[in-house]
């Protein structure tokens, strides 16, 4: 994302709703105590005084926390992915769910990320995912913490940037990976960039009943620019694991090694595309 800084030893990211204010020290219906008079017996408890909602432990194999963990991993890929690094969910270790009355369902997750380039390169993460009640258009709130450091990709990212900038003709490619699952080495950065950018699309369009993942780049074309950014127009296929739909999606992606990824345009496309 534009303006994103470099990772520190422990990284945090969030897109959250404003914090809720604390309940008043007095319950509804209570009266102040007058000097010399004993206090009145407390009235029935107010809903605001019930305390936090209970947190339910769920098995990591359960489908609902699995979807939340996949969403959190996609969100992290959007924020921390580069052409040289593709964070992906490896394993969910612990999951808890909290039902917050009138707000939504919050998942507390502990999981492991791996890199799509190096499966042995892993980091532990914690995340909270809040799915809102009512408003189907509201993207989930996601907070995450990465324990440790993701691999440094400055050299690989700058190499890719300079290679693309030096091309005489704009890059054009299709079917990444191909029908056999193969990705040409020179297309790996293009795939990783799509992986990160698709994390934004997945986050914006997810709910508690969806689980999206990038399946394939159908077509990608570099767009010529006069400034320092690289721009790519992607047509991707998203696999929605719950319904088993394969969904064409267009997205326009800007990237610069010092400023990160920005998805400037995206839209779901008709199935026949």
HELIX and SHEET records of a PDB file:
HELIX    1   1 UNK A   47  UNK A   49  5                                   3    
HELIX    2   2 UNK A   63  UNK A   80  1                                  18    
HELIX    3   3 UNK A  154  UNK A  165  1                                  12    
HELIX    4   4 UNK A  185  UNK A  187  5                                   3    
HELIX    5   5 UNK A  188  UNK A  205  1                                  18    
SHEET    1   A 6 UNK A  10  UNK A  15  0                                        
SHEET    2   A 6 UNK A 141  UNK A 147 -1                                        
SHEET    3   A 6 UNK A 122  UNK A 132 -1                                        
SHEET    4   A 6 UNK A 104  UNK A 115 -1                                        
SHEET    5   A 6 UNK A  87  UNK A 100 -1                                        
SHEET    6   A 6 UNK A  55  UNK A  58 -1                                        
SHEET    1   B 5 UNK A 172  UNK A 176  0                                        
SHEET    2   B 5 UNK A 212  UNK A 223 -1                                        
SHEET    3   B 5 UNK A 230  UNK A 240 -1                                        
SHEET    4   B 5 UNK A 245  UNK A 256 -1                                        
SHEET    5   B 5 UNK A 260  UNK A 268 -1                                        
END                                                                             
